[in-house]
Amino acid sequence: MKVAYLFETEHAREILEHMIIPQLEEDRHGAEVAGMMFFFDNAYMLVEGSDIAARLQALSEKTGMLLMACDRCCYQRDIADKLVAPAGIGCFPNVYAALVPAGVDQVITL
């Protein structure tokens, strides 16, 4: 099964950092993650120099997983040009278009 994650709640960091990322790093997540989209303050998780961003960058480079942050959220926080290399910015139409070729079965919002 292929999934995509939308991170928009204040608890998203805890779930991503302590559950999803370790499972992906250890190849035991149980689903293929095609992409991740970050909203509001969760966009900070993609800022270059943070541990989470480095781990997500490595996973993206290994698997081709899409990393994207909400463009408006990044502009509001002045981080649009500070994201790790594979991460892009965009809005729903951009993430939909980017994930179509992956054949996502389920989108999960956290």
C-alpha positions in Angstrom: 0.0 0.0 0.0 1.2 3.5 -0.8 0.4 6.4 1.5 0.9 10.1 1.7 1.0 12.1 4.9 -0.3 15.6 5.6 1.2 17.1 8.7 -1.0 19.8 10.1 -1.6 19.3 13.9 0.6 20.3 16.8 1.3 16.7 17.6 2.6 15.9 14.1 6.3 16.4 15.1 6.0 13.8 17.9 4.4 11.2 15.6 6.9 11.8 12.8 10.0 12.0 14.9 9.4 9.1 17.2 7.2 6.8 15.2 7.2 7.2 11.4 10.8 8.2 10.8 12.3 5.4 12.9 10.0 2.9 11.2 11.0 4.1 7.7 14.7 4.1 8.6 14.4 0.5 9.9 12.2 -0.6 6.9 9.3 -1.6 9.1 6.7 1.0 8.5 4.4 -1.4 6.7 3.4 1.0 3.9 5.4 2.7 1.2 5.4 6.5 1.8 5.1 8.3 -1.5 5.1 11.8 0.0 4.7 14.1 2.9 3.2 17.6 3.0 3.8 20.0 5.9 1.5 22.8 7.0 1.7 25.7 9.5 4.6 25.4 12.0 5.2 21.8 10.8 7.0 23.4 7.8 9.9 24.1 10.2 10.6 20.3 10.2 12.0 20.7 6.7 14.4 23.6 7.6 18.0 22.8 6.8 20.1 22.1 9.8 17.5 20.3 11.9 17.8 16.6 12.8 14.4 15.8 11.4 15.1 17.6 8.1 18.3 15.7 7.7 16.6 12.4 8.4 13.8 13.2 6.0 16.3 14.3 3.4 18.1 11.0 3.6 14.9 9.0 3.4 13.8 11.1 0.4 17.1 10.5 -1.4 16.9 6.8 -0.7 13.3 6.2 -1.7 12.2 9.1 -3.9 9.6 10.2 -1.3 8.1 13.6 -2.1 8.7 16.3 0.6 6.7 19.5 0.2 5.8 22.4 2.5 2.8 24.7 2.1 4.1 27.7 0.2 2.0 30.2 2.2 3.1 28.7 5.5 6.8 29.0 4.4 6.4 32.6 3.2 4.7 33.6 6.4 7.6 32.1 8.4 10.3 33.4 6.1 11.7 29.8 5.5 10.9 29.3 1.8 14.6 29.3 0.9 15.8 27.4 4.0 14.4 24.0 3.3 16.5 20.8 2.7 17.4 20.2 -0.9 14.7 17.6 -1.9 11.9 19.6 -0.3 9.7 21.9 -2.4 7.0 24.3 -1.6 3.5 24.5 -3.1 -0.2 24.2 -2.6 -2.7 21.4 -2.9 -2.7 21.4 -6.7 1.1 20.9 -6.6 1.1 18.0 -4.2 -1.8 16.3 -6.0 0.0 16.6 -9.4 3.3 15.4 -7.8 1.7 12.3 -6.2 -0.4 11.2 -9.2 2.4 9.1 -10.7 2.9 7.3 -7.3 -0.5 5.8 -7.3 -1.3 6.7 -3.6 -3.9 4.4 -2.0 -4.5 6.5 1.1 -3.8 10.0 2.4 -3.4 10.3 6.2 -3.7 13.7 8.0 -1.8 14.0 11.3 
